[in-house]
Amino acid sequence: MLLSKSKLFFYSCLAFITGITIASFLPASFLQNDIQWFAVSVFFLVATFLFWNTTSKKHIFASMFFLFSFFVLLGVWRFSLTTPKTDATKIWYYNDQEVTLIGKVNEEPNVRKSNQKITLSELKITNYELRIDGKILVTANLYPEFSYGDIVSMTCKLKAPEEFEGFAYDKYLARYDIYSVCYYPKNIKKLDNELSFTDSIYFNIFKFKNVLRTKINQGMSEPEASFGRAMILGDMGAMDEELNDAFARTGLSHVISISGSHVAIWILILVFVFLELGFWRHQLFYLISITLTVYIIMIGATAAAVRSLVMGVFILLGIHLGRLKRLDIALVFAGTVMLMFNPMMLRYDTGFQLSFLAVFAIIFLHPRFLRLYEKLTEKYPVLNKQLYKIFFEIISISLLIQILTFPILVLSFKQFSLIAPLANLLILWTLPFLLASLIAGLIASFVFPGWGLALFFPAKISLAYIIFIAQTLEKLPWAYLKF
């Protein structure tokens, strides 16, 4: 065999991802017949086995070619399954028509300053007496308020999502299987219903999440409260638009949302906590994985949070198995698993792209820069080597991430931050303390409910500092470029 088992697994995952990449650029009409793609992939799998147990070098090369071709075509086939089929049983069949329908709120409503967005499934068009497959994203007024599991009745004109200002909004929603939208429906109201056992579990999770929101709101004023909710609970919609822009222009957007960097910090904090509590190192993988999973479920298991959890757990697994030098396999396998469930993330999920590239920079490129630093300090000794190392790590990681994500940032957001390395240097050191103080404040607020302002004061100071840095650096000349 030309390749070891680990390399064979690694390149097979890369081949699958390559297939999804190719398919994401193919015309939809080319992918309609998914059975053909599956049949061709099976043909290459059979050919692989026919040449597998031979000693001829040509046959071994042929078996490798057939194997990797199988995984490429498997990726194309998996992506082809996301191509929507249109008939009278699909909700998008009724786009550009006014319909009266009933649906169930199947996700936590995204409440913003001026409206709320709710996703409806289990649809029934009442004027046709039809049960319909699919989902609708509804933009409605703030009142009446809705919760997960509510049955909603309304009348609206369905529309297909459209691209606007260069943003592929239709593809962005397609990754959630949403091909119909409705803006400010008429006669929208809640109907009486009884929650199923599963729905009641999710309902109580989101109810507890609302309690956490209230605790944060009671302990801090704006804009720190909305910033803290975004970091801990994933509430991105309530953030002030100008503040969001300041974070984007200074390269600090990763601080707001629950991302791969958050999970990495959580892992560091939890390692310290569990070791201090007396647990053994070989128990850390299980303890941290369970703790992070409970946390992600507790905040509603948003797509970004689940994505970060999967990446974090696979990298933890690589460390647990003693494969520190094979974290590349853990990263690629994590990406493969996520793309198996939702292949549209590869091209149309900017968060997935940025997280993947950021972790890639930390795992692959940063250690090489660190070795360069070690060589330089051996040749040119410095007074405080450890302190300089911390500064070097923060700057090098920030620069590497900025360089790797440059094309995505320009294409998606039409701007690029030049001040990002300095901004990250000024705030990254605060994140472990900030996240720890936010969680500590939340836990303590249940024990001492009237002490919110005092309990959240350390977190408020850290949040205010980060906001100050972002708003100050944004105003500097040449802080960012617009394209």
C-alpha positions in Angstrom: 0.0 0.0 0.0 1.4 3.4 -1.0 -0.3 5.3 1.8 -0.6 4.6 5.5 -4.1 4.2 6.9 -4.1 7.6 8.5 -3.1 9.3 5.2 -5.6 7.2 3.3 -8.4 8.4 5.6 -7.1 12.0 5.4 -7.1 12.1 1.6 -10.4 10.3 1.4 -12.0 13.1 3.5 -10.3 15.7 1.3 -11.7 14.0 -1.8 -15.2 14.0 -0.3 -14.9 17.8 0.4 -13.5 18.3 -3.1 -16.6 16.6 -4.5 -18.9 18.9 -2.5 -16.8 21.9 -3.7 -17.1 21.0 -7.3 -20.9 20.3 -7.0 -21.5 23.7 -5.4 -20.4 25.4 -8.6 -22.4 23.1 -11.0 -25.7 24.2 -12.4 -28.7 23.0 -10.5 -30.1 21.3 -13.6 -26.9 19.2 -13.8 -27.5 17.8 -10.3 -31.2 17.1 -10.6 -30.8 13.3 -11.2 -29.0 12.3 -7.9 -29.5 8.6 -8.7 -27.1 8.8 -11.6 -24.4 10.4 -9.4 -24.9 7.6 -6.8 -24.6 4.9 -9.5 -21.4 6.3 -10.9 -19.9 6.6 -7.4 -20.8 2.9 -6.8 -19.1 1.9 -10.0 -15.8 3.5 -8.9 -16.2 1.8 -5.5 -16.5 -1.6 -7.2 -13.5 -0.8 -9.4 -11.5 0.0 -6.2 -12.1 -3.5 -4.8 -11.3 -5.2 -8.0 -7.8 -3.7 -8.0 -7.3 -3.5 -4.2 -5.6 -6.9 -3.4 -3.0 -6.8 -6.1 0.8 -6.4 -5.8 1.2 -4.6 -9.2 2.3 -1.0 -8.8 0.0 0.0 -11.7 -2.9 -1.7 -10.1 -2.2 0.0 -6.7 -2.2 3.4 -8.4 -5.4 2.5 -10.2 -7.0 1.4 -6.9 -6.0 4.7 -5.3 -7.4 6.6 -8.3 -10.7 4.7 -8.2 -11.0 5.1 -4.4 -10.5 8.9 -4.4 -12.8 9.2 -7.4 -15.4 7.4 -5.4 -15.2 9.9 -2.6 -15.2 12.8 -5.0 -18.4 11.5 -6.7 -19.9 10.7 -3.3 -19.4 14.4 -2.4 -21.1 15.4 -5.6 -24.0 13.0 -4.9 -24.4 14.2 -1.4 -24.7 17.8 -2.6 -27.1 16.8 -5.3 -29.5 15.7 -2.6 -29.9 19.3 -1.5 -31.3 20.4 -4.9 -35.0 21.1 -4.2 -37.6 19.1 -6.1 -40.6 21.3 -7.0 -44.2 19.9 -7.0 -47.5 20.8 -5.3 -46.4 19.2 -2.0 -43.6 21.7 -1.5 -44.2 25.1 -0.1 -42.0 26.9 -2.6 -44.4 25.7 -5.3 -46.7 28.5 -4.1 -44.2 31.3 -4.2 -45.7 34.6 -5.6 -49.2 33.5 -4.4 -51.2 34.7 -1.4 -52.1 31.8 0.9 -53.6 31.3 4.3 -51.7 28.7 6.2 -51.0 27.2 9.6 -47.5 26.2 10.7 -45.4 25.4 13.8 -42.6 27.5 15.1 -39.7 25.1 14.9 -36.8 27.3 16.1 -36.3 29.9 18.7 -37.6 33.3 17.3 -34.9 35.7 16.3 -36.1 38.9 18.1 -34.5 42.1 16.8 -35.0 45.8 17.6 -37.8 46.4 15.1 -39.1 43.0 14.2 -38.9 39.2 14.8 -38.1 36.4 12.5 -39.8 33.0 13.0 -39.3 29.8 11.1 -42.4 27.7 10.4 -42.6 24.1 9.5 -45.3 21.3 9.5 -47.3 23.6 7.2 -50.9 23.3 6.1 -52.4 25.6 3.4 -56.0 26.0 4.7 -57.5 27.4 1.5 -56.3 24.3 -0.4 -56.6 21.9 2.6 -53.2 20.6 1.8 -50.3 19.5 4.1 -47.1 20.9 2.7 -43.4 20.0 3.1 -40.8 22.7 3.7 -40.2 25.8 5.8 -41.0 29.5 5.7 -39.0 32.3 7.2 -41.5 34.9 8.4 -40.6 38.5 9.2 -43.2 39.9 11.6 -43.8 42.8 14.0 -42.5 42.4 17.6 -46.1 41.7 18.8 -47.7 39.2 19.3 -44.7 37.4 20.7 -44.1 33.8 19.7 -42.2 30.9 21.3 -40.9 27.5 20.1 -43.7 25.1 19.5 -46.4 27.7 18.9 -49.0 26.9 16.2 -49.4 30.1 14.0 -52.1 31.0 11.6 -51.6 33.8 9.0 -52.2 35.1 5.5 -49.4 36.3 3.4 -47.9 36.4 -0.1 -45.0 33.9 -0.3 -41.9 35.0 -2.1 -38.6 33.3 -3.1 -35.6 34.7 -1.3 -33.6 37.0 -3.6 -30.0 38.1 -3.7 -29.5 41.7 -2.7 -26.4 44.0 -2.6 -24.2 41.2 -3.7 -25.3 39.0 -0.8 -26.6 35.6 -1.9 -29.5 35.6 0.5 -31.3 32.8 -1.4 -28.3 30.5 -1.0 -27.8 31.6 2.6 -31.4 30.4 3.4 -31.1 27.3 1.2 -28.6 25.9 3.6 -31.4 25.7 6.2 -33.8 24.2 3.5 -35.7 27.5 3.4 -36.9 28.5 -0.1 -39.9 30.7 0.8 -40.1 33.9 2.8 -43.0 36.0 4.0 -42.8 39.7 5.1 -45.3 41.1 7.6 -48.2 38.7 7.2 -51.8 39.6 7.8 -54.0 38.2 10.5 -51.1 36.5 12.2 -52.1 34.9 15.5 -51.3 32.0 17.9 -53.6 29.0 18.0 -54.2 26.8 21.0 -52.1 23.7 21.0 -50.5 21.1 23.3 -46.8 20.5 23.1 -45.4 17.1 22.4 -42.8 15.6 24.7 -39.9 16.6 22.4 -41.3 20.1 21.9 -41.8 20.5 25.6 -38.1 19.8 26.2 -37.0 22.4 23.6 -39.6 24.8 25.0 -38.1 24.5 28.5 -34.6 24.9 27.2 -35.5 28.2 25.5 -37.5 29.2 28.6 -34.4 28.8 30.7 -32.4 30.7 28.1 -34.9 33.6 28.5 -34.2 33.5 32.3 -30.5 33.8 31.5 -31.2 36.8 29.2 -33.1 38.4 32.1 -30.3 37.9 34.5 -27.8 39.5 32.1 -30.2 42.5 31.4 -30.6 43.0 35.2 -26.9 43.0 35.8 -25.7 45.2 33.0 -26.9 48.2 31.0 -26.6 48.6 27.2 -24.6 48.2 25.1 -22.7 45.8 27.4 -25.8 43.6 28.1 -26.5 42.9 24.4 -22.8 42.3 23.8 -22.7 39.8 26.7 -25.8 38.0 25.5 -24.3 37.6 22.1 -21.1 36.1 23.5 -22.8 33.7 26.0 -26.2 33.0 24.4 -25.6 33.7 20.7 -28.2 36.5 20.6 -26.8 38.3 17.6 -30.0 40.1 16.5 -30.1 42.6 19.4 -26.6 44.0 18.9 -26.5 47.7 17.9 -25.8 48.0 14.1 -23.1 50.7 14.6 -21.4 48.5 17.2 -21.5 45.5 14.9 -19.9 47.6 12.2 -17.1 48.8 14.6 -16.3 45.2 15.4 -16.2 44.2 11.7 -14.0 47.1 10.8 -11.5 46.3 13.5 -11.4 42.6 12.8 -13.1 41.7 16.1 -16.3 40.1 14.8 -15.1 36.7 16.1 -15.4 38.0 19.6 -19.2 38.6 19.4 -20.5 35.3 18.2 -20.0 31.8 19.7 -17.2 30.6 17.4 -14.2 28.3 17.3 -12.1 30.8 19.3 -14.8 30.8 22.0 -14.7 27.0 22.3 -10.9 27.0 22.4 -11.0 29.5 25.3 -13.7 27.4 27.1 -11.5 24.3 26.7 -8.5 26.2 28.3 -10.7 27.4 31.2 -12.3 24.0 31.8 -8.9 22.2 31.7 -7.7 24.6 34.5 -10.9 24.1 36.5 -11.1 20.3 36.3 -7.4 19.9 37.1 -7.8 22.2 40.1 -10.8 20.1 41.2 -8.5 17.0 41.3 -9.5 15.2 38.1 -6.9 13.3 36.1 -5.7 14.4 32.7 -7.1 11.3 30.8 -10.6 12.2 32.2 -10.5 15.7 30.7 -11.7 14.7 27.3 -14.9 13.2 28.6 -15.6 15.9 31.2 -15.0 18.8 28.8 -16.9 17.3 26.0 -19.9 16.6 28.2 -19.7 20.1 29.8 -19.5 21.9 26.4 -22.4 19.7 25.0 -24.6 20.6 27.9 -23.7 24.3 27.5 -24.5 24.2 23.7 -27.9 22.5 24.3 -28.7 25.0 27.1 -28.3 28.0 24.8 -30.5 26.4 22.1 -28.0 24.5 20.0 -27.6 27.2 17.3 -25.9 26.2 14.1 -22.8 28.3 14.8 -22.5 26.9 18.3 -22.9 23.2 17.2 -20.4 23.8 14.4 -17.9 25.2 17.0 -18.6 22.3 19.4 -18.0 19.6 16.7 -14.6 21.2 15.8 -13.6 21.5 19.4 -14.6 18.0 20.3 -12.7 16.4 17.4 -9.6 18.4 18.2 -9.9 17.4 21.8 -10.2 13.8 20.7 -7.0 14.1 18.7 -5.2 15.4 21.8 -6.8 12.7 24.0 -5.6 10.0 21.7 -2.1 11.4 21.8 -2.1 12.5 18.2 -1.0 16.0 18.6 0.8 15.8 15.3 -2.3 14.6 13.5 -4.7 17.4 14.5 -5.0 18.0 10.8 -6.9 14.7 10.5 -9.2 15.7 13.3 -9.9 19.1 11.7 -10.6 17.7 8.2 -12.7 14.9 9.7 -14.7 17.4 11.7 -15.3 19.4 8.5 -16.3 16.2 6.7 -18.8 15.2 9.3 -20.5 18.6 9.3 -20.6 18.7 5.5 -22.2 15.2 5.4 -25.2 16.7 7.4 -25.2 20.0 5.5 -23.0 20.2 2.4 -24.3 23.7 1.5 -22.2 25.2 4.4 -19.0 24.8 2.4 -19.9 27.5 -0.1 -22.7 29.5 1.5 -21.9 29.6 5.2 -19.4 32.3 5.8 -19.2 31.4 9.5 -18.2 27.8 8.7 -15.5 29.1 6.2 -14.0 31.6 8.7 -14.0 29.1 11.6 -12.4 26.4 9.5 -9.7 28.7 8.2 -9.1 30.2 11.6 -8.6 26.7 13.2 -6.4 25.7 10.2 -4.2 28.8 10.8 -3.8 27.9 14.5 -3.1 24.2 13.9 -1.0 24.2 10.7 0.7 27.6 10.4 1.1 29.0 13.9 3.4 26.2 15.2 5.8 26.9 12.3 5.9 30.6 13.2 6.4 29.7 16.8 9.5 27.6 15.9 10.8 30.6 13.9 10.4 32.7 17.1 12.3 30.1 19.2 15.2 30.2 16.7 15.3 34.0 16.7 15.3 34.2 20.5 18.1 31.7 20.6 20.2 33.7 18.2 19.2 37.1 19.7 18.3 36.6 23.4 15.7 38.9 25.0 15.2 39.9 28.6 11.7 38.5 29.1 11.4 35.7 26.6 8.0 34.5 27.9 6.4 37.9 27.7 7.6 38.5 24.2 6.4 35.0 23.3 2.8 35.9 24.4 2.9 39.1 22.2 4.3 37.2 19.3 1.6 34.4 19.5 -1.3 36.9 19.6 0.1 39.0 16.7 1.1 35.9 14.6 -2.2 34.2 15.1 -4.1 37.4 14.2 -2.1 38.0 11.1 -2.3 34.4 9.9 -6.1 34.4 10.3 -6.4 37.7 8.6 -4.3 36.6 5.6 -6.2 33.3 5.2 -9.6 34.8 5.5 -8.9 37.9 3.4 -10.7 36.6 0.2 -13.8 35.6 2.2 -13.9 38.8 4.1 -13.7 40.9 0.9 -16.2 38.8 -1.0 -18.7 38.6 1.9 -18.4 41.9 3.7 -16.7 44.1 1.0 -14.2 45.3 3.6 -10.9 44.3 5.2 -9.5 45.4 8.5 -5.9 46.7 8.6 -6.0 47.5 12.3 -7.1 43.9 13.2 -3.6 42.7 14.5 -3.4 45.7 17.0 -7.1 45.3 18.0 -6.7 41.6 18.7 -3.5 42.2 20.6 -5.3 44.7 22.8 -8.4 42.5 23.6 -7.5 38.8 23.2 -5.9 38.6 26.6 -9.2 39.7 28.3 -11.4 36.9 26.7 -10.6 34.1 29.2 -11.4 36.4 32.2 -14.4 37.9 30.4 -16.1 34.5 29.6 -15.3 33.2 33.1 -16.7 36.3 34.8 -19.9 36.2 32.7 -20.5 32.5 33.6 -19.6 33.1 37.2 -22.0 36.1 37.3 -24.8 34.1 35.8 -24.4 31.2 38.3 -24.0 33.6 41.3 -27.1 35.5 40.2 -29.3 32.5 41.0 -27.8 32.3 44.5 -27.9 36.0 45.2 -30.7 37.3 42.9 -30.6 40.9 44.2 -26.9 41.4 43.6 -26.9 41.5 39.8 -25.1 44.8 39.3 -22.3 43.7 41.7 -22.0 40.2 40.3 -21.7 41.3 36.7 -19.5 44.3 37.4 -16.2 42.5 36.4 -17.8 41.3 33.1 -19.2 44.8 32.4 -15.8 46.4 32.8 -14.3 43.9 30.4 -17.1 44.3 27.9 -16.9 48.1 28.1 -13.1 47.9 27.5 -13.5 45.9 24.3 -16.3 48.2 23.0 -14.0 51.2 23.7 -11.1 49.6 21.8 -13.3 48.8 18.8 -15.0 52.2 18.6 -11.6 54.0 19.1 -9.6 52.0 16.6 -12.4 52.2 14.0 -11.9 55.9 13.8 -8.2 55.8 13.0 -7.1 56.6 9.4 -6.7 53.5 7.2 -8.2 51.3 10.0 -9.9 49.3 7.2 -10.4 49.2 3.5 -13.7 49.1 1.7 -14.1 47.3 -1.6 
